[in-house]
């Protein structure tokens, strides 16, 4: 589709967006760990790793939005 002599592109934002169907397994495990005092006492750091676009930021965004827990996100 052309707009003003230019081709209009359908661009989508790449900002984090939690998709429950895609992230639920990881989100649930993170929430369980953060809520379980016994498990949390043995865990000092949690690292989410993966390729670009794999959902790392989305998982954290979903956890922060649903539980309001204190998360410290350290950029690469």
Secondary structure, 3 states (H helix, E strand, C coil): CEECCEECCCCCCCCCCCCHHHHHHHHHHHHHHHHCHHHHCCCCCCCCCCCCCCCHHHHHHHHHHHHCCCCCCCCC
